Amino acid sequence: MSGSNTRNGNKNETTEVSVPPNFIRHIIEDDIQTGKYDGRVITRFPPEPNGYLHIGHAKSICLNFGLSIDYNGSCHLRFDDTNPGKENVEFVDAIKEDVRWMGFEWNEHLHFTSDYFERLFDYAVALIKIGKAYVDSQNAEEIRENRGTLKNPGIDSPYRNRSVEENLELFHKMKDGEFEEGACILRGKIDMGSPNIVMRDPALYRIRKLHHHRTNDQWCIYPMYDFAHCLSDSIEKITHSLCTLEFENNRELYDWILDALNVYRCKQIEFARLNLSYTVLSKRKLIELVDGNYVSGWDDPRMPTISGLRRRGYTPTAIRNFCERIGVAKRDSMVDFALLEHCIREDLNKKAPRVMAVLNPLRVVIENYPDDQSEEMDAVNNPEDKTMGSRKVPFSKVLYIEQDDFMEDPPKKFFRLGPGREVRLRYAYFVTCTDVIKDENGKVVELRCTYDPATRGGDAPDGRKVKATLHWVSAQHAINAEVRLYENLFNVEKPASADDFKSTLNENSVQVRKNCKVEPSLGSSEPGFRCQFERLGYFNVDVKDSTPGNLVFNRIVTLRDMWAKIKKQQQSKKK
């Protein structure tokens, strides 16, 4: 069943992805062959609605939904809403939008852990009745001190041997709101001497007198993640419960709870989470960035959130391809951000139309071009896809080129425009710089040039060659735009390793250019429109700040493919 699969993405996107074998697929295929779970494959994606999803969650989304598609099963979207102090409907709606944008659908399988609160309470009562759970009246500090260390066993709570009747009475009083927060908790009665600290009488229920976004004020006790997660999997008859490696030690508790209650048993399988260079993926750290106004919000284009990547201009196809390429492993490793950029570049190269834009305009006057004349040049929309056709680009006497494309005293390997030099204007003519105009401070503000009418849209009839082709925009027809140039949010490879990760923030992570000039074909661009500014990179129209008459573009990624260089270096080391 492993191999190539076609998966449908957003807005009728279809991507042929090569799905490499991995240890999870081997487990599933063995289970199918042996008839375990009657050949069913049911996975789940269980986000906590206390923040926005990020690129690490995208890996889990692709894995869980992808496996369900490949093995003709189903994937449940389940919100683990057991911590009302940090959860709200905004996050629920954002997560739904992100999963759908990624190209996946849960159909009728939308669930909330809060759907099961009554059943979970009954399960807790059942554990008390069989002597495997008790109410502990120690405070949090006492419980922490008595838990022990990796070298030393824990100490039994003085309340560990309460009778079943007393525990039932106390647990019902917890439910009825008769205790304050922190006064007591329900713990599993397992083994305070276990080498696995997770198994040292773990907390199962705690008191939280907070309003819940779905159950309102019906409950004042809430199940802990470890208790709710495995039982929710069991209730939904999940077959393969996939989670990241930090839950490996919790698997023993996962199995203990299901076995103690003698309920449906699913299989927890751990895989390595995504670690991405120059990025933090800790939800706590991302919240710090948002709350501290280090970024403009969860959808800031510099954020690794799915909403931030979407606003920046990333495509679901590119993110899915990235997740397939990094694969699924049992050991943590660092993935270079350049690979993610390579995937978006690879995708947009095939589908993004080419346009011309000038980010740092330098005025050019073609002195021998008629004052009142303008003409239209044929420009190819995408050389990678001839079916995208061509467009007309206006040309006139006064143009804009990039300031970086001119040097008054150019070095030997600078092949662009300089005094007396001739270059090609993309889709138009050969031009030669004849004069340089400066302001009172000596800054170059205008170039005077001549053009060769015989070179329109092609080579010179006499066979002379030029070493550079420049992009340009007609001043008469140009549209003003704001362009935001984004770089990595952090300037070190592993910001999370710093004593204060915020100290590694890149001060130049965004540069705003206000007076950019773009060709007139972009005047009617809709928010979210993606294109390549020739020679500059891939850009999209910002979905939040761009309005008719006020175009705002985000740079998605530059044209320079650092991943190709990294791969070449890696191959050289192997040799």
N, C-alpha and C positions, 0 to 999 in steps of 0.2 A: 504493500500500500504506500510505501514511501516513493518519492519521485517528484514529477512535475505536476503541479496543480494550478488550475485557473481560479483565481479569487476575484470577486467583484468588489470594487471600491466605490467611493462617493461619485455621484453624478455620472453613472454609467462607465466609470473607469474599469478597465479589465486589465489585469496584470498577470503575465505568465511568470510564476516564480518557481525556482528550482528549490525544492524542499529537501535538504540533506538529512540523512538518518541521524538520530541522536538517541541517547539512552532512554528518554521518555517514550519515544516512538517504539523502541524495542520492548519496553514494558507493556505498552498498550497492545502491541501486536501479539505478544505472548499471551496476554489475558484473553484476547479475542480467540486465539487458536485453542486455548484450553477451555473456552466456554465460560470463563469467569464473568460475572455480571451478565450472563446470558448474551455475551457479545456486544452489550451496550457500551457506548462511550459518552459520558455526561461530565462535562467540566464546568467550572464556574469562575467568574471574575468578581472578587468580593471587595470592592473599594470601601474605605471609610469616608463618609461624606463630610470630612473636616478640612478639605482643601481641594485644589485643582489637580488633575492628573498631570504627570510629567512623562518624559521620554522613557523612563524606566517602567512606568505603567504600560506604555505602548508595547513594550516587549511582552509583558504578561497578557495584554489584550490579544496580540497577534498569536501568542502561543496557545492560549485557552480557546479562543474562537477558531483559530486556524485548525487545531486538532479536531474540534467538533465537526468542522466542515469536511476535513479530509477523511474522517472515519464515519461519516453519515450519522453523527450524533447531534447533541445539542449543547449549548453553553448558556448557563444561567448568569444573568447580571444580578448580583445580590449586594445590597447596601448593608454594610456592617454598622448599623446605627445604634450602638450600645453606649455611646459617650455623648449625652445630650449637651454637655457644656461647650463642645467644640463643633457641633454639627448644625447645618441648616439647609433649607431647600435650595438656596443658591448653588451650593456645591452639588447637590443631587442633580439639578438641571444641567449644570456644566458637565458633569460626568457623562450623562446620557448623550449630550451633544457631541462630546469628544469621541465616545465609542462609535456613534453613528458616522461621524466624519471620518473616522479611521476605516470605515467600510464594512462594519459588522452590525448584525441585528440579533437581538435576543428573542424576538417574537413574543410568545406568551410567557416567557420565562423571566419576568421581572419580579424580584423578591426583595424583601427587607427583613433583616433579623428581627425587627420589631413585630413582624407578622407572627413570630413564634414566641413572643414573651410569655404567654400563658403556658405553652407547652414546656418552655425552658424552666419556668418556675416549678411546674409539676415534676420535671426531671430532677431538679434540685431536691425537692421533697422526697422523691424516691431514693436518692442517694443517702439522705438523712435516715430514712427508715431502715435501710440495710446497713447502717453503721459506717458509711463511707464519706460522711460529710458532717461538719459540726460548726456551730457558731462560736467564733473566737472574739472575746471582749478585750483583747490586748489592743493597745494603740499601734499606729503604723510604725513608730520608732522601735517599740518592743518587738514587734514581729520581725522587723529588719534585723535587729541585733540577734534574735534567737534563730535566725535562718541558718547560721553557720557560714562556712567558707568552702572553697574547693578542697581544702586540707582537713577542715574540721566539720564534723556532723552538726546538724541543727539540734535545738533543744525543744522538747515537747512543750506546747502551750499548756499552761495550768488549766485551761478550759477544754482540753482535748478529750477528756473522758466524761463530758456531760452526757446525760442519758438521752436516748432518742426522743423521749417525750419533752424534755427541756429544750433540746435543739429545735424541735418542731415548733414549740411555743415561741421561742425567741425569733425564729426565722419568720413566722407569721407576724410578729410584732414589728420586725424590720419592714416587711411589706406594707404594714398598716401605718407606717410613719411614726412609730412610737419612740424611735431612737434618732439622735442627731447624727449627721455625717461623721464618720470616723469612730463612732462608738463601738461598732462591731462589724464583722464581716463573716461571710460563710466561706469555710475552707474545706478542701478535699482532705480526707483522712487517709494518707498514703504512707509515707515513710520519711521521717525527719533525718534519717541517716543515709538517705539515698545519695550515691555519688553524683546523680543528676539533680542539681539544685532545683530545677523546675518541678521535680516530684516531691519536694519537701512541703507537703500540705499546702498546695497552691490556693490562692484566692479564687473563689468561684462567683461570688456576688458581693457587691458593695453598695452602700447607701449613697445616692446622689439625688438631692431634692431640687431637681431642675426641670424646667419645661422641655418636653421632647417635641420635635417638629412634626411628629406623626401621632404619637399617643397622648399628646398634651400633658396633663398632670395625673394621668391614670396610675403611673408607677413612680415610686421613689427609690426602688432598688433596681439595679441593672446588672446583667451578667457580664463577667469578664470575657475578654476575647477568646481565651483558650477554651472556655466552657461553651460559649455560644457558637463558635466557629465549627467545631467538629459535629455538634448536634444539628446545626443548620445543614451541614453537608449530609448528615444522615437522613434528616427529614426530607430533603430534596432528592435523595437517592443518587447523589453524586458518585461517580465511579472512580475518578482520578482527581484528587484534590492537590493542585500544583501550587507550591509556595516557594519563597526564596530561602536561601541557606540559613538565615538567622533563626528560622523556625525548626531547624533539624532537631535540636534538643527537646523541642516541644512535642515532637511526634510521639514520644513515649506517653505523654499526658493525653494527647489526642486519642491514642488507642485505649488507654486506661479508662477514660470516661465512657467510651462506646462499649467496651467490654463489661464494665461494671453495671451498666444499665441494660446490657444484652439487647442492643438495638442494631439496626443496619450498619454494617462496617464498610466504609470506603477506604481508599488507599491514599495516604499523604505522600507526595513525592517532592523533594526539594531540588531546586536548580539555582545556579548562580545568578544573582541580580546584576543589573547593568551598572557598571561604573564607567563614567564618561569623563575624559580629560577636560580640564578648564571649566568644570561644571560642578555644581552641588545638586544632589538629588534627594537630600534629606528634607522631608516635608517641614520639619521644625525650622531648618535654615531658610527654606523658601518663604515661610511665614515671616521670619525675621526681616527678610529683604522687603517684603510687601509692607509690613507694619511699620518698618523704619523708613519708608519712603526712599529706599535705595533704588527702587524701580517704580514705574508708574502704575503697577498693578499686576495681577496674576497673568494678564495677557500682554504684558510688556514684551516686545519682540526679542529682547535679550534673554528672557526667561526660558528654561528648558521645559516649561509646561506645554502640553499639547495646544492649549489655546494661544500661548505665546508663539509657538512655532507656526500655527495656522495663520496668525496675524502677520507674522514675518513673511509668509509666502510659501512655506514648506507644503509639499503635497502629501496626501495620505499614501500614495503609491511609493514615494521615496522613503517614507518612514517604514512602511511594511517591508520594502526591499532591504533597508538597513537592518531591521530586526531579523530577517532571514539570513543575512550575511554574517551577523555576529554569532548566530547559532545558539544552541542550548548546551551548557556545560555544567559540571559538578563543582568546578573550582572558580573562585572569583578571579577576575582579571580586569585590566584597564583597557577600554576601547578608545582609540584616538578620535577626537572630534572631527578630524579631517575625513574619516570614513563617512560620517553622517553627511558632511558637506559634499563629498563625492557622490553620494546617492542622490541628493537633490539636484546636483549639477547634471548628472547622467540623465535624470528624468526630464528636467526642463530643457536640456539640449534638444530633445526630440520634439517637444510640443510648444515651446515658448516662441512667439513671433519675435523677430529682430526689429528694433527701432533705433533711432539716433537721438541722443540726448547729450547735452553739454553741461557738466556740473560746475566748472569754473570758467565762465565765459570770457573769451578774448575776442574783441571785435576785429573783423577782417573786411576791408573794403577792396573789391576787385575793380581797379580803376578803369580798365578797358572794357568792362561789361556795361551795356546800356543802362542808363539811370532808371528808365520806366519799364524795364523788361523783367519778366519772371518766367520760368518754365518748369515743367514737371519731369522729374527723373524717375525711371523705373527702378524700384528697389525690391529685392527678393525678401519675402517674409521669413522664410526659414530654409536655409540650404540643406538641412537634414530631412526636410519633408517638402518635396516639390508640390504636393497637393495643396499646400497652404497659399500658393500663388504669389502675387506681388502687389505692391501698392505704389502710389505716386507720391514723390517727395518734392516739395517746391524748392526752387533754387533762385537766388536773386543777387543783386549787386553787393549787399551787405550780409555777412554771415557771422556766425560764432563758431570758434573752435575752442578746444581745451587749452588753458594757459600752459599746461605741462607739455603741450605739443609744439611749443616754440621756445627756442633758446637763442639769445642774441649772440652768444659766443659758445657754440655747441662743441662738446668734446668729440673725439674721433668716432666713437661708437653711437653717437646720437644721430639717428637717421631721419628725424622729423624736420619740422620747418625751422629755417634760420635765414638770416639775410643772404639773398642771392640763391637760396636753395629752392628746388622744385619738388613738389609732392603731389600725390593724387588725392583728390577729394572723393570719398566713397560714392560710387554711382554717378559721379559728375565729371569734373575736368581736372587736368593738370594745372596747378597754380604755382607761381614763383613769387617769393617775397622780395619786394623792391624797396621798401622803406619801413621804418619803425617809428611810431609816434609815442612819446612819453609825456607823463604829467610833470608838474613842478617838482615832484620828489624823485624823479628819475624812473618811475615805474612804467613799464610798457603797458599802454592802454589800447593801442590799435596798431594793426599791420596794414600796410598797403601792398597789394599784390596785383599781378596780371594773370590772365588765364589764357589757355590755348584752345580756341573753339574746335579745333580738329580732334581733340581728345575726348569728346563727349561720351561718357559711359564706357570707355575702353582704353586701348593703348594708343600711343602716339603713332601716326602713320609713318614717321621716319624711323621707327624702331627704337627710339631712346627709352630708357628705363628709369624708373624712380624706385627708391628704396623704402618708401613709407606711404601708407594710405591712412588718411585721417577721417574721422567722423566729424560732422558739422550740422548746423541747423540754420536755416534762413532767418535772419533777424526780423524781417517783415512778417513772417508767418509763425514765428516761435511762440510757444505757450509757456508762461512762467510756471514753475513748480518748485515745491520744497522736496528735498531728497535727504533721507536719513541713512547714514552709512553706519552699519552695525559691525562690531567685532565681538570677540569673546567677552563675556561679562567679567571674567577673572583673568589675571595675567600670570598665573602659575598653573602648572599641570594638575596639581592636587590641592585645591584650595581648602578642602575639608580637613586636611592634615595640619593646617596652620593653627596656632594658638587662638587666633581670632580670624575666622575665614573672611570677615568683612574687610580686613586690612589688605586683602589681596585683590580687591575689586579693581578692575581696569578703568582708570579715569577717562580713557578714550574709547569706551565701549560703544558710544554713539556720538557721531558728528553730524550736525544739522547744517545743510547747505540751503540757503533761502532763495537765492537768485539764479536757480538753474533754468536752462532753456531746453524744451523738448519739442520734437516735431509735431505738427498739427494733428496727425492721425491719432494722437493720444488724448485729444481734447474731450472725447466722448467715452473715455475709459471708465468702466464700472469698478466700484470697490472690489478688491480681490483679484483684479486682472494682473496676470503675470506676463513678463516679457524680458527679453535681453536687451539692455542698453549696449549697443555694439562697442566692444573693446573695454567695457567697464564692469560688466557683471549682470546678474539676474535681479530683477526688481519686481515689486508688486505695488498696486495701489492700496494704500492703507484703508482698512475697512472701518476704522473708527474716526479718524481725523480728516480724511479726504472728503471734500464736498464739491459739487459742481462749481467750477470757477476757482477752486482752491485745491489743486492737485497735490497730494502728498504721496511720495513713493518711499518704500522701504527697500533697502538692499537685502536681498535674500542671501546671496553668496557671490563671491568674486568669481572671475573666470579662471583664476590660477588654481590648479588642482594639486594641492599639497599631498594628497593621498598617493598619487602616482609616484611622487618623489620618495615618500616614506616606504612604499612597497619595493621600489628599486633598491633602496638602501638595505632593507630587510633581506632581499634576495642576494645582495652582494655579501652580506655577513654570513649567510648560509654556505656560500661557495668557499 
